Amino acid sequence: MADAIVDELVSRISDSVQRISEKYEIVLVEDGSSDQSWKKIKSNCYKDSRIKGVRLSRNFGQHCAITAGLKIATGNCVVVLDCDLQDDPIYIADLVKRHKEGFDVVYTRRKKRRFGLIKNLFTRLFYKIYNYLVSDVFAKGTDLVGGYSLISRKVVNAYLEVGDYRRQYLMIIKWLGFRHSFIEIEHAERHSGRSSYSVKKLIQHGIDGITSHSVKLLNLMTYFGFLLSSLSFIAGITLIISYLYTPFQAGWTSIFVLILFIGGIIISCVGVCGIYIGRIFEQAKGRPMYLIDETINVEH
């Protein structure tokens, strides 16, 4: 959370929520930021007891921070919102309205992402691969569905029962399977600063999602292994028949390339298995998903 945005974030959320009810709370989670975010959060908390501050002991990641916020939140319904203001709090009223129609989960679907051309193309390609590997039930337009959403108390409680160490908020909410709906929103330009998600972090985010919620990648490795075995068997029969009719000199270059190819596939498959084993190791240790360093206006 960038310190330059905290005051504006609180102001916009308050303006939007006060049109619905005076009974509300704003939970701000500071996830190990290196700037003055916590100082800004404390200042807002001291001005209004309805604003609650949670400071984690270090950076545990966006989805653990969301979990910490949901653990603190006490409302009958909770709106999850990033701090960059690209998703405008003005839509909170629309989320609540759709919730009152009988939906436990209300997602937001952006009409258009406000990223550059290259990042937009990369995002679409990423989600095509991602949706295939995780069998995403909302595969159509998933790249436009963001974390900005409303969930009922029933969903919050169910979400907190899920003990996954490596977690992704949207994937778990979808897996829970409660009645859901969507609203369309405009995706705004970033208020200030730059996204903390580099290309490397986005790739890691995708790997975490795929390996934490699906074994399809393992299945594909198995299928690919059977395919290579079948092709090699057919190729072996073909070579034997060809040798009987037209003897030939073996090509060392082709053999060398084939060995490198097969070796690369084997190493990749072992690597994929290693990622899954690593996830099992992390889960088996039973460590907490996050640790809280300090809270303000939070009843213990």
CORWO-V883600 format. One record per residue. N is the residue number from 1. OMEGA is omega as a letter, one per 30 degrees, with the letter a starting at -180 (* if undefined). Layout:
N:OMEGA ; N:OMEGA
This chain:
1:a ; 2:a ; 3:a ; 4:a ; 5:a ; 6:a ; 7:l ; 8:l ; 9:a ; 10:a ; 11:a ; 12:l ; 13:a ; 14:l ; 15:a ; 16:a ; 17:a ; 18:l ; 19:a ; 20:a ; 21:l ; 22:l ; 23:a ; 24:l ; 25:l ; 26:a ; 27:l ; 28:a ; 29:l ; 30:a ; 31:l ; 32:a ; 33:a ; 34:a ; 35:a ; 36:a ; 37:a ; 38:l ; 39:l ; 40:l ; 41:l ; 42:l ; 43:l ; 44:l ; 45:a ; 46:l ; 47:a ; 48:a ; 49:l ; 50:l ; 51:a ; 52:a ; 53:l ; 54:l ; 55:l ; 56:a ; 57:l ; 58:l ; 59:l ; 60:a ; 61:a ; 62:a ; 63:l ; 64:l ; 65:l ; 66:l ; 67:l ; 68:l ; 69:l ; 70:l ; 71:a ; 72:a ; 73:a ; 74:a ; 75:l ; 76:l ; 77:a ; 78:l ; 79:l ; 80:a ; 81:l ; 82:a ; 83:a ; 84:l ; 85:l ; 86:l ; 87:a ; 88:l ; 89:a ; 90:a ; 91:l ; 92:l ; 93:l ; 94:l ; 95:l ; 96:l ; 97:l ; 98:l ; 99:a ; 100:l ; 101:l ; 102:a ; 103:l ; 104:l ; 105:l ; 106:l ; 107:l ; 108:l ; 109:a ; 110:l ; 111:l ; 112:l ; 113:l ; 114:l ; 115:l ; 116:a ; 117:a ; 118:a ; 119:l ; 120:l ; 121:l ; 122:a ; 123:l ; 124:l ; 125:l ; 126:a ; 127:l ; 128:l ; 129:a ; 130:a ; 131:l ; 132:a ; 133:a ; 134:a ; 135:a ; 136:a ; 137:l ; 138:a ; 139:l ; 140:l ; 141:a ; 142:a ; 143:l ; 144:l ; 145:a ; 146:a ; 147:l ; 148:a ; 149:l ; 150:l ; 151:a ; 152:l ; 153:l ; 154:l ; 155:l ; 156:a ; 157:l ; 158:l ; 159:a ; 160:l ; 161:l ; 162:a ; 163:a ; 164:l ; 165:l ; 166:a ; 167:l ; 168:a ; 169:a ; 170:a ; 171:l ; 172:l ; 173:l ; 174:a ; 175:a ; 176:l ; 177:l ; 178:a ; 179:a ; 180:l ; 181:a ; 182:l ; 183:l ; 184:l ; 185:l ; 186:l ; 187:a ; 188:l ; 189:l ; 190:a ; 191:l ; 192:l ; 193:a ; 194:l ; 195:l ; 196:a ; 197:l ; 198:l ; 199:l ; 200:l ; 201:l ; 202:l ; 203:l ; 204:l ; 205:l ; 206:l ; 207:l ; 208:a ; 209:a ; 210:a ; 211:l ; 212:a ; 213:a ; 214:l ; 215:a ; 216:l ; 217:l ; 218:l ; 219:l ; 220:l ; 221:l ; 222:l ; 223:a ; 224:l ; 225:l ; 226:l ; 227:l ; 228:l ; 229:l ; 230:l ; 231:l ; 232:l ; 233:l ; 234:l ; 235:l ; 236:l ; 237:a ; 238:l ; 239:l ; 240:l ; 241:a ; 242:a ; 243:a ; 244:a ; 245:a ; 246:l ; 247:a ; 248:l ; 249:a ; 250:a ; 251:a ; 252:a ; 253:a ; 254:l ; 255:l ; 256:l ; 257:a ; 258:l ; 259:l ; 260:a ; 261:a ; 262:l ; 263:l ; 264:l ; 265:a ; 266:a ; 267:l ; 268:l ; 269:l ; 270:l ; 271:l ; 272:l ; 273:l ; 274:l ; 275:l ; 276:l ; 277:l ; 278:l ; 279:l ; 280:l ; 281:l ; 282:a ; 283:a ; 284:a ; 285:l ; 286:l ; 287:l ; 288:a ; 289:a ; 290:l ; 291:a ; 292:l ; 293:a ; 294:l ; 295:l ; 296:a ; 297:l ; 298:l ; 299:a ; 300:*
